[in-house]
Amino acid sequence: MAAPGRRAVLGLARGWRRSFWAGHLGSRSLTLAAAPSNSGSPWRLLGALCLQRPPVVSKALTPLQEEMAALLQQIEIERSRYSDHELRALDEAQRLAKRKADLYDDEDEQNILLVQDLEDMWEQKFQQFKPGARITEADKNNDRTSLRRKLDRNLVLLVKEKLGDQDVWMLPQAEWQPGETLRGTAERALATLSENNMEAKFLGNAPCGHYKFKFPQAIRTESSLGAKVFFFKALLLTGDFSQAEKKGQHVWVSKEELGDYLKPKYLAQVRRFLLDL
């Protein structure tokens, strides 16, 4: 009698569990379906793009790093073995010594290129090589609209936007549209700058930060109170602005220069996710 009773209890439990989850899943789908669109919220959703130009050259070494690099180079030389070129140079030195002692016949080596000849050629090529300048004309002129500045630092793109009757510097942004993801909104913000074929690599699908602000009193209404901005990181691959068309409307700045353009609260949120390694 115990076994039939146990089966009956288990059957009731399974039936209750199915009805419980069915009710919850059904209510969740109804809630999502009945959720109002963003048009009913006083807060507008914006997707913003933190577009960075990565360093083009390595940073200059500090005195301590230079000293450490010289020490490691010396240890490498002391512990290393001879290279093929060095072994060849030693072999030629031995043959030259035998030639001077009339113990070596070099009639068959009239046209062989010697190590010293190779080194002379390499030295001439090295003298012709001119390394690029680390300090560019844009650095000298403090032209912050140019990408050819601060080559050893990360640069961030800022654009000037009209907010009410104010000109405000901020990261490029666009308003979210129904049916697209927030990353899609940030990609669309980049597309508005793509008249010069700018391409970037986005770093992930999730926002790296957010910011909430109210519109100025002049344009604030009950149905449009403010905006919530979600930031997405991206690395610049190719392209730049047309200097003639965008002059004065954008800047490429380092992390330390952001304070010259961004408002304090906005700057605090940007600095939370902006690394300059």
C-alpha positions as CSV (number, residue, x, y, z in Angstrom):
1,M,0.0,0.0,0.0
2,A,3.0,2.3,0.6
3,A,4.2,2.2,-3.0
4,P,0.9,3.3,-4.6
5,G,0.6,6.1,-2.1
6,R,4.2,7.3,-2.8
7,R,3.5,7.3,-6.6
8,A,0.3,9.3,-6.1
9,V,2.2,11.9,-4.0
10,L,5.0,12.2,-6.6
11,G,2.4,12.5,-9.4
12,L,0.7,15.4,-7.6
13,A,4.1,17.1,-7.0
14,R,5.1,16.8,-10.6
15,G,1.7,18.2,-11.7
16,W,2.0,21.2,-9.3
17,R,5.6,21.9,-10.5
18,R,4.5,21.9,-14.2
19,S,1.6,24.2,-13.4
20,F,3.8,26.5,-11.3
21,W,6.5,27.0,-14.0
22,A,3.9,27.3,-16.8
23,G,2.2,30.0,-14.9
24,H,5.4,31.9,-14.3
25,L,6.7,31.6,-17.8
26,G,3.3,32.6,-19.2
27,S,3.1,35.7,-16.9
28,R,6.7,36.7,-17.9
29,S,6.0,36.5,-21.6
30,L,2.8,38.6,-21.1
31,T,4.7,41.1,-19.1
32,L,7.3,41.5,-21.9
33,A,4.7,41.7,-24.6
34,A,2.8,44.3,-22.6
35,A,5.8,46.3,-21.7
36,P,5.5,49.9,-23.0
37,S,8.0,51.2,-25.6
38,N,10.6,53.8,-24.7
39,S,8.4,56.5,-26.1
40,G,6.4,56.4,-22.9
41,S,9.4,57.0,-20.7
42,P,10.6,60.5,-20.0
43,W,14.2,59.3,-20.3
44,R,15.7,58.9,-23.8
45,L,18.2,56.1,-24.4
46,L,21.4,56.9,-26.2
47,G,24.3,54.8,-27.4
48,A,27.7,56.5,-27.3
49,L,31.0,55.5,-28.9
50,C,34.3,55.7,-27.0
51,L,36.5,55.6,-30.1
52,Q,40.2,55.3,-29.3
53,R,43.3,55.6,-31.6
54,P,45.8,53.2,-30.0
55,P,49.5,54.2,-29.8
56,V,51.4,54.2,-33.0
57,V,54.9,53.9,-31.4
58,S,56.1,52.6,-28.1
59,K,56.6,55.0,-25.2
60,A,60.0,56.4,-24.5
61,L,61.9,54.5,-21.8
62,T,62.4,56.1,-18.4
63,P,66.0,56.3,-17.1
64,L,65.4,53.3,-14.9
65,Q,64.0,51.3,-17.8
66,E,67.0,52.3,-20.0
67,E,69.4,51.1,-17.3
68,M,67.5,47.8,-16.9
69,A,67.4,47.3,-20.7
70,A,71.2,47.8,-20.9
71,L,71.8,45.3,-18.1
72,L,69.6,42.7,-19.7
73,Q,71.4,43.3,-23.1
74,Q,74.7,42.8,-21.4
75,I,73.6,39.6,-19.7
76,E,72.2,38.4,-23.1
77,I,75.5,39.0,-24.8
78,E,77.5,37.2,-22.1
79,R,75.3,34.1,-22.1
80,S,74.6,33.9,-25.8
81,R,76.3,31.6,-28.3
82,Y,78.0,32.8,-31.6
83,S,75.6,33.4,-34.4
84,D,76.3,32.0,-37.9
85,H,77.6,35.4,-39.0
86,E,80.1,35.5,-36.1
87,L,81.2,31.9,-36.7
88,R,81.8,32.9,-40.4
89,A,83.8,35.9,-39.3
90,L,86.0,33.8,-37.0
91,D,86.6,31.3,-39.8
92,E,87.6,34.0,-42.2
93,A,90.0,35.5,-39.6
94,Q,91.7,32.1,-39.3
95,R,92.0,31.8,-43.1
96,L,93.5,35.3,-43.2
97,A,96.1,34.4,-40.6
98,K,97.0,31.2,-42.7
99,R,97.2,33.3,-45.8
100,K,99.7,35.6,-44.3
101,A,101.7,32.6,-43.2
102,D,101.6,31.3,-46.8
103,L,99.8,28.2,-45.6
104,Y,96.5,28.7,-47.4
105,D,95.7,28.8,-51.1
106,D,92.9,31.3,-51.9
107,E,92.9,31.0,-55.7
108,D,89.4,29.5,-55.7
109,E,88.0,32.3,-53.4
110,Q,88.6,35.3,-55.6
111,N,84.9,36.1,-56.0
112,I,83.6,35.2,-52.5
113,L,81.9,38.0,-50.6
114,L,83.7,38.4,-47.3
115,V,82.1,39.1,-43.9
116,Q,83.7,42.5,-43.8
117,D,82.2,43.4,-47.2
118,L,78.8,42.4,-45.9
119,E,79.2,44.5,-42.8
120,D,80.3,47.5,-44.8
121,M,77.1,47.1,-47.0
122,W,74.9,46.9,-43.9
123,E,76.6,49.9,-42.4
124,Q,75.8,52.0,-45.5
125,K,72.2,51.0,-45.4
126,F,72.0,51.8,-41.7
127,Q,73.4,55.2,-42.3
128,Q,70.7,55.9,-45.0
129,F,67.9,54.9,-42.6
130,K,66.2,57.8,-40.9
131,P,63.7,57.0,-38.1
132,G,60.4,58.9,-38.0
133,A,60.1,61.8,-35.6
134,R,58.3,61.1,-32.3
135,I,57.3,64.7,-32.1
136,T,55.2,65.7,-35.1
137,E,54.1,69.0,-36.6
138,A,50.7,68.5,-34.9
139,D,52.5,68.2,-31.5
140,K,54.4,71.4,-32.2
141,N,51.3,73.3,-33.2
142,N,49.1,71.6,-30.6
143,D,46.7,70.7,-33.3
144,R,44.2,68.5,-31.5
145,T,42.1,67.8,-34.6
146,S,44.9,65.7,-36.0
147,L,45.5,62.1,-35.5
148,R,49.3,62.6,-36.0
149,R,49.9,63.7,-32.5
150,K,51.0,62.0,-29.2
151,L,51.9,58.9,-31.2
152,D,52.8,57.0,-28.0
153,R,49.5,57.6,-26.3
154,N,45.9,56.5,-26.6
155,L,43.7,59.3,-28.1
156,V,39.9,59.6,-27.7
157,L,37.6,61.2,-30.1
158,L,35.3,64.0,-28.8
159,V,32.8,65.9,-30.9
160,K,30.9,69.1,-30.3
161,E,27.1,68.8,-30.2
162,K,24.3,71.3,-29.8
163,L,22.3,70.7,-26.6
164,G,19.6,73.3,-26.4
165,D,21.4,76.6,-26.9
166,Q,24.7,75.2,-25.7
167,D,27.7,73.7,-27.5
168,V,28.8,70.7,-25.5
169,W,31.8,68.4,-26.0
170,M,31.0,64.7,-25.6
171,L,31.6,61.3,-27.1
172,P,29.9,60.6,-30.4
173,Q,26.3,59.4,-29.7
174,A,23.0,58.5,-31.3
175,E,19.5,58.0,-29.9
176,W,18.3,54.4,-29.6
177,Q,15.7,53.2,-32.0
178,P,13.2,50.4,-31.4
179,G,14.4,47.1,-32.8
180,E,18.2,47.7,-32.5
181,T,20.6,46.8,-29.8
182,L,22.5,49.5,-27.8
183,R,25.7,48.4,-29.6
184,G,23.9,48.8,-32.9
185,T,23.1,52.3,-31.8
186,A,26.8,53.0,-31.1
187,E,27.7,51.5,-34.5
188,R,25.2,53.8,-36.1
189,A,26.8,56.7,-34.3
190,L,30.1,55.7,-36.0
191,A,28.2,55.4,-39.3
192,T,27.3,59.1,-39.1
193,L,31.0,59.8,-39.1
194,S,31.8,57.4,-42.0
195,E,31.7,59.9,-44.8
196,N,35.5,59.5,-44.6
197,N,35.2,55.6,-44.4
198,M,36.1,55.3,-40.8
199,E,36.3,51.7,-39.5
200,A,36.6,50.5,-35.9
201,K,36.6,47.3,-34.0
202,F,34.1,47.2,-31.1
203,L,35.3,45.6,-27.9
204,G,32.3,43.5,-26.7
205,N,28.5,43.7,-26.8
206,A,28.0,45.0,-23.3
207,P,28.3,48.7,-22.4
208,C,31.5,49.7,-20.5
209,G,29.8,52.5,-18.7
210,H,26.8,54.7,-18.5
211,Y,25.8,58.3,-17.7
212,K,22.4,59.9,-16.8
213,F,21.7,63.6,-17.2
214,K,18.8,66.0,-17.4
215,F,18.2,68.2,-20.4
216,P,18.6,72.0,-19.9
217,Q,15.5,73.7,-18.6
218,A,14.9,75.4,-22.0
219,I,14.2,72.0,-23.7
220,R,13.1,69.9,-20.8
221,T,9.5,68.6,-20.8
222,E,7.5,66.1,-18.8
223,S,7.8,63.6,-21.6
224,S,11.4,64.4,-22.3
225,L,13.2,64.8,-19.0
226,G,16.7,63.7,-19.8
227,A,18.8,60.9,-21.3
228,K,20.6,57.7,-20.2
229,V,23.8,57.2,-22.2
230,F,25.5,53.8,-22.6
231,F,29.1,53.8,-23.7
232,F,30.8,51.2,-25.9
233,K,34.5,51.0,-26.6
234,A,36.0,50.7,-30.1
235,L,39.5,50.9,-31.6
236,L,40.0,52.9,-34.7
237,L,41.3,50.8,-37.6
238,T,41.3,53.1,-40.6
239,G,40.0,56.6,-41.6
240,D,39.9,60.1,-40.3
241,F,37.8,63.2,-40.5
242,S,38.0,65.6,-43.4
243,Q,39.9,68.5,-41.9
244,A,38.2,71.0,-44.1
245,E,34.6,70.0,-43.2
246,K,35.1,69.1,-39.5
247,K,37.5,71.7,-38.4
248,G,36.7,72.8,-34.9
249,Q,33.9,70.2,-34.5
250,H,36.1,67.3,-33.2
251,V,39.3,66.7,-31.3
252,W,41.6,63.7,-30.6
253,V,42.7,64.1,-27.0
254,S,44.6,62.0,-24.4
255,K,43.1,61.0,-21.0
256,E,44.7,64.0,-19.3
257,E,43.3,66.5,-21.8
258,L,39.7,65.3,-21.4
259,G,39.2,67.8,-18.6
260,D,39.7,70.6,-21.0
261,Y,36.4,69.7,-22.8
262,L,34.1,67.5,-20.8
263,K,31.9,68.6,-17.9
264,P,33.0,67.3,-14.5
265,K,30.2,64.7,-13.9
266,Y,30.4,63.4,-17.5
267,L,34.2,63.3,-17.2
268,A,34.0,61.3,-14.0
269,Q,32.0,58.6,-15.7
270,V,34.2,58.4,-18.7
271,R,37.4,58.1,-16.6
272,R,36.0,55.1,-14.8
273,F,36.3,52.9,-17.9
274,L,39.0,54.7,-19.8
275,L,42.5,53.1,-19.3
276,D,45.7,54.6,-20.7
277,L,48.3,51.8,-20.4
